[in-house]
């Protein structure tokens, strides 16, 4: 493959323009441009294109990486990959540029007595960490990223060997959905068959923007503008803009909307779906969620909900979620999935599928024999439906850190932050920061210096996505389970080691070996297990066509090789389960909201793949921020004109946004796409560009489940 001198100079200039925020990629582009002028063409052996899977994007999309002289310079979507189909998101596109991230950790660091980080060798760092853990292994606490995969299983197995139950992952919408399904009777991750859906009803769900499977959903829904779709939520964002209708609805009212729709479905005639407690569920919605009660709680006109319920009865797919991608409780998710149970659209084309995280037999987890992570467990207290959130590794972190910050729970002796940044990624920032600081010895495994890492005594650098072996499992939202591998395309630019390899070595040093000698061996064991379990490599036959009835291709002869080449392994066979609508749980969990008159506005936080990675490590984006998101170094707070008049602010005012959790400064702008009584803020701006909006998100404990939720938290404005 050849590339002319002018074309290559243009490519280098375009790359530099897209990453002006960092000087290092500018230098890389300049070096490449100079080398291109040595001859009229760049020799083919110095230019190479390779396929892999993105680790930076939560969608797990396939990408192709163009490298010059062994240095990645351009990332594009892989048109042959079913999760990207040629598309590419900003986090995936930035993988080449993030190799030069200005905040990258170049080697192990230890904080000295003056609070300054100093270089330390890997041998000394591992010896120190081994010593700290060995003193009290049962008093170790771990926090992993929300992304499922082999690293999370290694971390869980490591903590089990230490005898510690304080294992947590960063919370996510997918975690809440999995917990809801567990309560309803299925140990799986629910997925939405948007590819075969005849229509969409989005109850606050940011399906086309922040949901992990959103890149695939955008491709699946492209060109289907004539089919019915509606968005019910507080802000007309990207997902609402791609729907035919937008109906303003309060943030945090998703459960009431779902129950109101259930009332209309029951009122229209016999319910076709089956559930063990269907009669109790219908009795509940008739008693407490009639049209007038739902109108008072949500402002939604009964005739609008009636039309939406009619669409549901005709096959429209309901998807419940939040525009921030997190913060909803378990009860809202249960209410949303109950709609699909009522209409009999579970495990049917165009409906909700009971999907496994791992594409093994029956959708169950497939892992090495030594690394079988236990699924979340639930207690049977309080009528058999109480969720033991404090011991649930996917949903209990916010509550545990809140208790630690308030002095109601003991701080651990050792805190392991494995590619997780709770200080920047969780609400109530000040309380979380206080909780993290209370741990006696804190360790961060991270490729870049994060807000949480700065509080640690030891920082251990991880390789960047294009520098490491890793796996990608089913992103939340997909209706079929899948698995992909990410391989190293370039040598690491730092003295970094994969956290999985570090944990495996620590286990040996602590005399509790996990079995595998390397993280790559863990991946190989997993792939061998999947070869025996079935499934197929998605090439000519798309997995959503198999869901619709097409024949499934034969299994792959050499699965490892196919995955290394960037292919996707899928299993469209869903779990089989008899679901319950959890009427008893919803009756106690869905109680009226206590309104604080001192906080008149509801916060409508929004997430964007252009800005942040939900629950993960912040990476540089190649997309510049808009003036309606950040201006003059401050976050931009968006209100509609009626709300601005009510709270007595005007465009251009600098205000303090105040909640029970904290405060931040913001610049007011008018935006009629924000519904009455709401203030919209973009999440993930970090410390350098305005204040983190997580600072003013306050949490409260959901009844029955014990889970901390923050969707619909309230704020007030104070002019400066």
C-alpha positions in Angstrom: 0.0 0.0 0.0 1.5 3.4 -1.0 0.7 6.9 0.2 1.7 10.0 -1.8 3.6 12.9 -0.3 0.7 15.4 -0.4 -1.9 12.8 0.9 0.3 12.0 3.8 1.0 15.6 4.7 -2.7 16.2 4.7 -3.3 13.2 6.9 -0.7 14.5 9.4 -2.2 18.0 9.4 -5.7 16.6 9.9 -4.5 14.6 12.9 -2.8 17.5 14.5 -5.9 19.7 14.1 -8.1 17.1 15.8 -5.9 16.9 18.9 -4.8 20.5 19.5 -5.4 20.0 23.2 -2.1 18.0 23.6 1.3 19.0 22.3 2.7 15.5 22.1 0.5 14.3 19.1 1.5 17.6 17.4 5.1 16.5 17.6 4.3 13.0 16.4 2.4 14.4 13.4 5.3 16.8 12.6 7.8 14.0 12.7 5.7 11.9 10.4 5.2 14.8 8.0 9.0 15.4 7.8 9.7 11.7 7.2 7.2 11.7 4.3 9.2 14.4 2.5 12.3 12.2 2.3 10.9 10.6 -0.8 7.9 11.1 -3.1 6.1 8.1 -1.5 6.1 6.5 1.9 7.4 2.9 1.5 4.7 0.3 1.9 6.7 -1.6 4.6 6.5 1.5 6.8 2.7 1.8 6.5 0.5 -0.9 8.0 -3.2 -1.3 8.8 -4.4 -3.7 11.5 -7.7 -4.6 13.0 -8.6 -5.0 16.7 -11.3 -4.1 19.2 -11.6 -0.8 21.0 -11.0 -0.9 24.8 -11.6 2.9 25.2 -15.2 2.8 23.9 -17.7 1.0 26.0 -19.4 -0.4 22.9 -16.6 -2.8 22.2 -16.6 -1.8 18.5 -14.2 -3.1 15.9 -11.6 -0.7 14.7 -8.8 -0.6 12.1 -5.6 1.2 13.1 -3.3 2.8 10.5 0.4 2.8 11.7 3.4 4.5 10.2 6.8 3.4 11.2 5.2 1.4 14.0 3.4 4.4 15.4 -0.5 4.4 15.2 -1.7 7.6 13.6 -5.3 7.0 12.6 -8.2 4.9 14.0 -11.2 4.1 11.8 -14.3 2.0 12.3 -14.1 -1.6 10.9 -16.9 -2.0 8.3 -16.8 -5.8 8.8 -17.4 -5.7 12.5 -21.1 -6.0 13.6 -20.9 -3.6 16.5 -19.4 -0.7 14.5 -20.2 -1.4 10.8 -17.7 1.3 9.8 -18.6 3.8 12.4 -16.2 5.1 15.1 -16.8 7.0 18.3 -14.5 9.7 19.8 -13.1 7.4 22.6 -12.1 4.8 20.0 -10.8 7.4 17.6 -8.7 8.9 20.4 -6.8 5.7 21.1 -3.9 6.6 18.9 -3.6 10.1 20.3 -3.9 8.9 23.9 -0.6 7.1 23.7 0.8 10.6 24.2 -1.7 11.7 26.9 -0.2 14.6 28.9 -1.3 13.0 32.2 0.2 9.6 31.5 2.0 7.8 34.3 5.5 6.9 33.0 6.4 4.4 35.7 5.5 3.3 39.3 5.3 6.2 41.7 5.3 6.4 45.5 4.2 9.4 47.6 6.9 10.5 50.0 6.4 12.1 53.4 6.0 15.5 51.9 3.1 14.3 49.7 5.2 14.4 46.5 5.3 11.4 44.1 8.7 9.9 43.4 9.7 7.2 41.0 10.0 3.7 42.4 11.0 0.4 40.8 8.4 -2.3 40.1 10.3 -4.7 42.4 10.2 -2.2 45.3 6.5 -1.3 44.5 5.4 -4.9 44.5 7.4 -5.7 47.7 5.8 -2.7 49.5 2.2 -3.7 48.3 2.8 -7.3 49.3 3.9 -6.2 52.8 0.9 -4.0 53.3 -1.6 -6.6 52.1 0.0 -9.4 54.2 -0.5 -7.5 57.4 -4.3 -7.8 57.2 -5.5 -9.4 54.0 -9.1 -9.5 55.1 -9.1 -5.7 55.5 -8.4 -5.1 51.8 -11.0 -3.3 49.7 -11.1 -3.3 45.9 -12.8 -1.1 43.3 -12.8 -2.2 39.7 -14.1 -0.5 36.6 -17.7 -1.0 35.4 -16.5 -2.7 32.2 -16.9 -6.5 32.5 -14.1 -8.8 31.5 -11.2 -11.0 32.5 -9.6 -8.3 34.6 -12.7 -8.0 36.8 -12.7 -11.8 37.3 -9.1 -11.9 38.3 -9.7 -9.1 40.8 -12.7 -11.0 42.2 -10.7 -14.2 42.5 -7.8 -12.3 44.1 -10.1 -10.8 46.8 -11.7 -14.1 47.4 -8.3 -15.7 48.1 -7.5 -12.9 50.5 -10.8 -13.6 52.4 -12.2 -10.1 51.8 -15.8 -9.5 50.9 -15.3 -5.8 50.2 -15.3 -6.1 46.4 -16.9 -3.4 44.3 -17.2 -2.2 40.8 -18.1 1.3 39.6 -21.9 1.5 39.3 -23.6 1.6 36.0 -27.0 1.4 34.4 -26.2 -2.1 33.2 -25.5 -3.1 36.8 -28.9 -1.9 37.9 -30.6 -3.7 35.0 -28.8 -7.0 35.8 -29.9 -6.6 39.5 -33.5 -6.0 38.4 -33.4 -9.1 36.3 -32.0 -11.1 39.2 -34.9 -10.0 41.3 -37.3 -10.9 38.5 -35.9 -14.4 38.3 -33.1 -14.4 35.6 -29.4 -14.4 36.2 -28.5 -12.5 33.1 -28.0 -9.1 31.4 -31.1 -7.8 29.6 -30.7 -6.7 26.0 -32.8 -4.8 23.5 -33.4 -6.0 20.0 -33.4 -2.6 18.3 -32.4 -4.2 15.0 -35.7 -6.1 14.7 -37.9 -3.6 16.6 -41.0 -2.2 14.9 -40.9 0.9 17.1 -39.1 2.4 20.1 -40.4 4.0 23.3 -37.5 5.5 25.3 -38.4 6.2 28.9 -35.4 8.5 29.6 -33.0 6.0 28.1 -30.1 7.6 26.2 -30.1 4.8 23.7 -28.3 6.7 20.9 -25.7 8.6 22.9 -24.4 7.3 26.3 -25.7 3.7 26.5 -22.7 1.3 25.9 -24.3 -0.2 22.9 -25.3 3.2 21.4 -23.0 3.1 18.3 -24.6 -0.2 17.2 -28.1 1.2 17.9 -27.5 4.3 15.9 -26.5 2.1 12.9 -29.5 -0.2 13.5 -32.0 2.7 13.6 -30.5 4.7 10.7 -32.9 5.3 7.9 -35.9 4.2 9.9 -37.4 7.7 10.5 -40.8 6.7 9.4 -41.2 4.0 12.1 -42.7 5.1 15.4 -40.3 6.3 18.1 -40.8 8.5 21.1 -38.5 9.8 23.8 -39.9 10.7 27.3 -37.3 12.7 29.3 -36.2 16.1 30.6 -33.9 17.2 27.8 -34.2 16.9 24.0 -30.7 15.5 23.5 -29.2 13.2 20.9 -31.6 10.3 21.6 -34.7 12.5 21.6 -33.5 14.2 18.4 -33.4 10.8 16.6 -37.0 10.0 17.6 -40.1 11.2 15.9 -41.6 12.5 19.1 -40.3 14.1 22.3 -42.6 14.4 25.3 -41.0 16.3 28.3 -41.0 14.3 31.5 -39.3 14.9 34.8 -35.9 13.3 35.6 -36.3 10.4 38.0 -40.0 9.8 37.0 -39.2 6.8 34.8 -40.8 4.3 37.2 -44.0 6.2 37.5 -44.2 6.5 33.7 -43.7 2.7 33.3 -46.3 1.9 35.9 -48.7 4.4 34.2 -48.2 2.6 30.9 -48.9 -0.7 32.7 -52.2 0.7 33.9 -53.3 1.5 30.3 -52.1 -1.9 29.0 -54.2 -3.6 31.7 -57.2 -1.4 31.0 -57.1 -2.2 27.2 -58.0 -5.8 27.7 -56.5 -9.2 28.7 -52.8 -9.2 29.3 -51.0 -11.6 26.9 -47.8 -12.0 28.9 -47.2 -14.4 31.7 -45.6 -14.0 35.1 -46.0 -15.7 38.5 -47.4 -12.6 40.1 -49.1 -10.9 37.1 -52.5 -10.6 38.9 -50.8 -8.9 41.9 -48.9 -6.6 39.6 -52.0 -5.5 37.7 -53.8 -5.0 41.1 -50.9 -2.7 42.2 -51.0 -0.5 39.1 -54.8 -0.2 39.2 -54.7 0.9 42.9 -51.8 3.4 42.8 -50.9 4.3 39.3 -54.0 5.4 37.6 -54.0 8.2 34.9 -54.6 11.0 37.4 -52.0 9.8 39.9 -49.4 9.5 37.1 -50.3 12.9 35.7 -49.7 14.5 39.1 -46.4 12.7 39.5 -45.0 13.2 36.0 -47.1 15.9 34.3 -47.8 13.5 31.4 -51.3 13.8 29.9 -53.3 10.5 30.2 -54.1 10.6 26.4 -50.4 10.6 25.6 -49.7 7.6 27.8 -52.7 5.9 26.3 -51.3 6.3 22.8 -47.9 5.0 23.9 -49.5 2.0 25.6 -51.4 1.2 22.4 -48.0 1.2 20.5 -46.6 -1.1 23.1 -49.4 -3.6 22.6 -48.7 -3.5 18.9 -45.0 -4.4 19.3 -43.1 -1.2 20.1 -40.0 -1.9 22.2 -39.9 0.0 25.6 -36.4 0.9 27.0 -36.0 2.5 30.4 -32.9 4.4 31.5 -31.4 7.8 32.2 -29.7 10.4 30.1 -26.7 10.3 32.4 -26.3 6.5 32.0 -26.4 5.9 35.7 -28.2 6.9 39.0 -31.5 5.0 38.6 -32.5 2.5 41.2 -33.4 -1.1 40.8 -37.2 -0.4 41.1 -37.3 1.7 38.0 -35.6 -1.0 36.0 -38.0 -3.7 37.3 -41.0 -1.5 36.3 -39.6 -1.0 32.8 -38.9 -4.7 32.2 -42.4 -5.5 33.5 -43.8 -3.8 30.4 -42.1 -6.3 28.2 -43.4 -9.2 30.4 -46.9 -7.9 30.2 -46.8 -7.7 26.4 -45.1 -11.1 26.0 -42.1 -9.6 24.3 -39.3 -11.4 26.2 -36.9 -13.4 24.1 -38.8 -12.6 20.9 -37.6 -10.6 17.9 -37.9 -6.9 18.5 -38.2 -7.3 22.2 -36.1 -7.8 25.3 -33.7 -10.7 25.4 -32.2 -12.4 28.5 -28.6 -12.2 27.4 -25.5 -13.6 29.0 -22.5 -11.4 29.6 -20.3 -14.2 28.2 -21.2 -16.0 25.0 -20.8 -19.5 26.5 -23.4 -22.3 26.8 -26.8 -20.8 27.7 -25.3 -17.3 27.9 -23.5 -18.1 31.2 -20.1 -17.0 32.2 -17.1 -18.7 30.6 -13.8 -18.3 32.4 -10.7 -20.2 33.4 -11.3 -22.9 36.0 -9.4 -20.8 38.6 -11.2 -17.6 37.8 -14.9 -18.2 38.0 -16.3 -15.0 39.4 -19.5 -15.4 41.5 -22.6 -13.5 40.3 -24.2 -10.9 42.6 -26.0 -12.4 45.5 -29.2 -11.3 47.1 -30.6 -11.9 50.6 -34.1 -13.2 51.3 -35.0 -10.7 54.0 -38.0 -8.4 53.8 -40.5 -10.7 52.0 -37.7 -12.3 50.0 -37.0 -9.3 47.8 -34.6 -7.1 49.7 -31.3 -6.6 47.8 -28.2 -6.7 49.9 -26.7 -3.7 48.3 -23.7 -3.4 50.8 -22.5 -6.8 49.6 -23.4 -6.4 45.9 -20.1 -5.6 44.1 -21.9 -3.8 41.2 -24.2 -1.5 43.1 -22.9 -1.2 46.6 -19.9 1.2 46.1 -21.7 4.5 46.4 -23.3 3.5 49.6 -20.1 2.0 51.1 -18.1 5.1 50.3 -20.8 7.3 51.7 -20.8 5.4 55.0 -17.0 5.6 55.1 -17.0 9.3 54.5 -19.5 9.9 57.2 -17.7 7.7 59.7 -20.4 5.0 59.8 -18.1 2.3 58.2 -14.5 1.3 58.9 -12.0 2.4 56.3 -9.9 -0.4 54.9 -6.2 -0.9 55.6 -5.5 -1.3 51.9 -7.6 0.2 49.0 -7.0 -1.2 45.5 -8.3 1.1 42.7 -8.0 -1.0 39.6 -8.6 1.3 36.6 -11.4 3.0 38.5 -11.7 6.6 39.5 -14.5 6.9 42.1 -13.6 10.5 43.1 -14.4 11.7 39.5 -17.0 9.1 38.6 -19.3 9.0 41.6 -21.8 11.6 43.0 -21.1 13.6 46.2 -17.5 14.2 45.2 -16.4 15.7 48.5 -17.7 12.8 50.5 -16.2 10.2 48.2 -12.8 12.0 48.3 -13.0 12.0 52.1 -13.8 8.3 52.2 -10.9 7.4 49.8 -8.5 9.5 51.9 -9.4 7.5 55.1 -7.9 4.3 53.7 -4.5 3.7 55.4 -2.8 2.7 52.2 -4.2 3.4 48.7 -3.0 2.0 45.4 -4.2 3.0 41.9 -3.7 0.9 38.8 -4.1 3.5 36.0 -2.6 4.6 32.7 -3.1 8.3 33.5 -3.0 10.4 36.7 -6.6 10.7 37.9 -8.3 12.5 40.7 -8.4 9.3 42.8 -4.8 8.4 42.0 -3.6 11.7 43.3 -4.9 10.6 46.8 -3.0 7.4 46.7 0.3 6.4 48.2 1.3 4.2 45.3 0.5 4.5 41.6 1.1 1.6 39.3 0.9 2.4 35.6 -1.2 0.3 33.2 -0.7 0.1 29.4 -2.9 2.1 27.1 -5.6 0.3 25.1 -3.4 -0.2 21.9 -0.5 -1.5 24.1 -2.2 -4.4 25.8 -4.0 -7.7 25.6 -7.6 -7.5 26.9 -11.1 -8.8 26.3 -14.4 -7.1 25.6 -17.6 -8.7 26.6 -21.3 -7.9 25.9 -21.9 -4.2 26.2 -25.1 -3.3 28.0 -28.0 -3.0 25.7 -27.1 -5.7 23.1 -29.7 -8.4 22.5 -27.0 -11.1 21.9 -23.9 -12.0 24.0 -20.5 -11.4 22.4 -16.8 -11.5 23.0 -13.8 -9.8 21.4 -10.1 -9.5 22.0 -8.0 -6.4 21.9 -4.3 -7.0 21.1 -1.2 -4.8 21.5 -0.4 -3.0 18.2 2.5 -1.0 19.6 5.0 -1.3 22.4 4.1 0.6 25.6 5.6 4.0 25.9 5.7 3.7 29.6 7.2 1.4 32.2 3.7 -0.2 32.6 2.3 -3.6 33.4 -1.2 -5.0 32.9 -3.1 -5.0 36.2 -4.1 -8.6 35.6 -0.5 -9.7 35.5 0.3 -7.6 38.6 -2.6 -9.2 40.6 -1.5 -12.7 39.5 2.1 -12.0 40.7 0.8 -10.5 43.9 -1.2 -13.7 44.6 2.0 -15.8 44.2 3.9 -13.5 46.5 1.1 -13.8 49.1 1.2 -17.6 48.8 -2.3 -17.8 47.4 -1.7 -18.4 43.6 -4.7 -18.1 41.3 -3.3 -20.7 38.8 -2.7 -18.9 35.4 0.8 -17.5 35.0 -0.3 -14.5 32.9 -3.3 -12.5 31.9 -2.9 -13.7 28.3 -3.2 -17.3 29.5 -6.5 -16.3 31.2 -7.7 -15.1 27.9 -6.6 -18.2 26.1 -8.4 -20.4 28.6 -11.5 -18.4 28.1 -11.4 -18.7 24.4 -10.8 -22.5 24.6 -13.9 -22.8 26.8 -16.0 -20.8 24.3 -14.9 -23.0 21.4 -16.4 -25.9 23.3 -19.6 -24.0 24.1 -20.8 -23.1 20.6 -21.7 -19.8 19.1 -20.1 -18.5 15.9 -17.9 -15.7 14.5 -20.0 -12.9 13.0 -18.9 -12.6 9.4 -21.4 -13.1 6.6 -24.4 -13.7 9.0 -25.3 -10.9 11.4 -26.4 -12.0 14.9 -29.6 -10.0 14.8 -30.6 -12.0 11.6 -30.2 -15.2 13.7 -32.5 -13.7 16.3 -35.0 -13.0 13.5 -34.9 -16.7 12.4 -31.9 -17.1 10.0 -29.7 -20.2 10.4 -26.7 -20.0 12.7 -23.3 -20.6 11.1 -21.0 -23.4 12.2 -18.5 -22.7 15.0 -15.0 -21.5 14.1 -12.1 -24.0 13.8 -9.5 -21.6 15.2 -11.4 -19.1 17.4 -8.3 -17.5 19.0 -6.9 -16.5 15.6 -10.2 -15.0 14.5 -10.5 -13.0 17.6 -6.9 -11.8 17.4 -7.7 -10.6 13.9 -10.5 -8.4 15.3 -13.5 -10.6 14.7 -16.4 -10.9 17.1 -17.7 -14.1 18.7 -21.4 -14.1 19.3 -24.0 -16.4 20.8 -27.6 -15.3 20.1 -29.1 -18.0 22.3 -30.9 -16.3 25.2 -31.4 -17.5 28.8 -34.7 -19.2 29.6 -36.5 -18.1 32.7 -40.0 -17.6 34.1 -40.0 -14.0 35.1 -41.8 -12.3 38.0 -43.0 -8.7 37.9 -42.0 -8.3 41.5 -45.2 -6.7 42.6 -44.4 -7.0 46.3 -41.0 -5.3 45.8 -42.5 -2.5 43.7 -45.3 -1.9 46.2 -42.7 -1.0 48.9 -40.0 0.5 46.7 -42.1 3.0 44.7 -43.1 5.6 47.3 -43.9 9.3 46.7 -40.9 11.6 46.4 -40.2 13.9 49.3 -39.9 17.4 47.8 -37.5 19.8 49.3 -38.9 23.3 48.8 -35.5 24.8 49.4 -34.2 23.1 46.3 -36.6 24.0 43.5 -34.9 22.6 40.4 -34.2 19.0 39.3 -30.8 18.4 38.0 -30.8 16.8 34.5 -27.2 15.6 34.0 -26.2 14.4 30.6 -23.4 12.1 29.5 -21.6 12.1 26.2 -19.0 9.7 24.7 -17.2 12.8 23.4 -16.3 13.9 26.9 -16.1 11.0 29.4 -16.0 7.3 29.9 -18.7 6.3 32.4 -17.1 4.7 35.4 -13.7 4.4 33.7 -10.4 6.2 33.3 -10.7 9.6 31.7 -9.1 9.7 28.3 -8.5 12.6 25.9 -11.3 13.3 23.4 -10.6 14.4 19.8 -13.8 16.4 19.7 -13.7 19.9 21.0 -16.4 21.0 23.5 -19.2 23.3 22.4 -19.8 26.8 23.7 -23.1 25.6 25.2 -21.2 23.0 27.3 -18.2 25.0 28.6 -17.5 28.7 28.4 -14.9 30.9 30.1 -13.6 27.9 32.0 -17.0 27.1 33.6 -19.6 24.5 33.1 -22.7 25.9 31.2 -26.0 25.4 33.0 -28.9 25.2 30.6 -32.4 26.3 31.5 -35.5 27.2 29.5 -36.8 30.7 29.6 -39.7 29.9 31.9 -37.5 28.3 34.5 -34.9 31.1 34.3 -37.7 33.6 35.0 -38.9 31.6 37.9 -35.5 31.3 39.6 -34.6 34.9 38.6 -31.5 34.4 36.5 -30.8 35.5 33.0 -28.4 34.4 30.2 -24.7 35.2 31.0 -25.2 35.1 34.8 -22.6 33.3 36.8 -24.3 31.2 39.5 -23.5 28.7 42.2 -25.3 25.4 41.8 -26.0 24.2 45.3 -27.3 20.9 46.6 -27.0 18.9 49.8 -23.8 17.3 48.4 -21.8 20.3 47.4 -21.7 23.3 45.0 -20.1 24.4 41.8 -20.0 27.6 39.6 -21.7 27.6 36.2 -22.6 30.0 33.5 -26.3 30.3 32.6 -27.6 30.0 29.1 -31.2 29.6 27.7 -32.2 26.4 26.0 -35.8 25.5 25.2 -34.9 21.9 24.8 -34.8 21.6 28.6 -38.1 21.0 30.2 -39.6 23.2 32.9 -38.1 23.0 36.4 -34.9 21.4 35.3 -31.3 22.5 35.0 -29.1 20.6 32.5 -25.3 20.0 33.1 -22.9 17.9 31.1 -21.0 15.3 33.1 -17.3 14.4 32.7 -15.8 17.8 32.2 -13.2 17.1 34.9 -11.1 19.4 37.0 -9.5 21.4 34.2 -12.7 22.5 32.4 -15.2 23.8 34.9 -16.2 21.8 37.9 -17.2 18.1 37.8 -21.0 18.1 37.9 -20.8 15.0 40.1 -20.0 17.4 42.9 -23.7 18.5 43.2 -25.3 15.1 42.6 -26.8 14.0 45.9 -27.8 10.5 46.7 -30.5 8.8 48.8 -31.2 5.2 49.6 -33.9 3.5 47.6 -36.5 1.7 49.7 -36.4 -2.1 49.8 -33.2 -2.4 47.7 -30.9 -0.3 49.9 -29.2 1.0 46.7 -28.0 4.6 46.5 -29.7 6.4 43.7 -29.2 10.0 42.4 -31.5 10.4 39.3 -33.7 13.4 39.9 -31.6 15.0 42.7 -32.5 18.6 43.4 -30.5 21.9 43.3 -30.9 25.6 43.8 -29.1 28.5 42.1 -27.4 31.5 43.8 -26.3 34.4 41.7 -22.7 35.5 42.2 
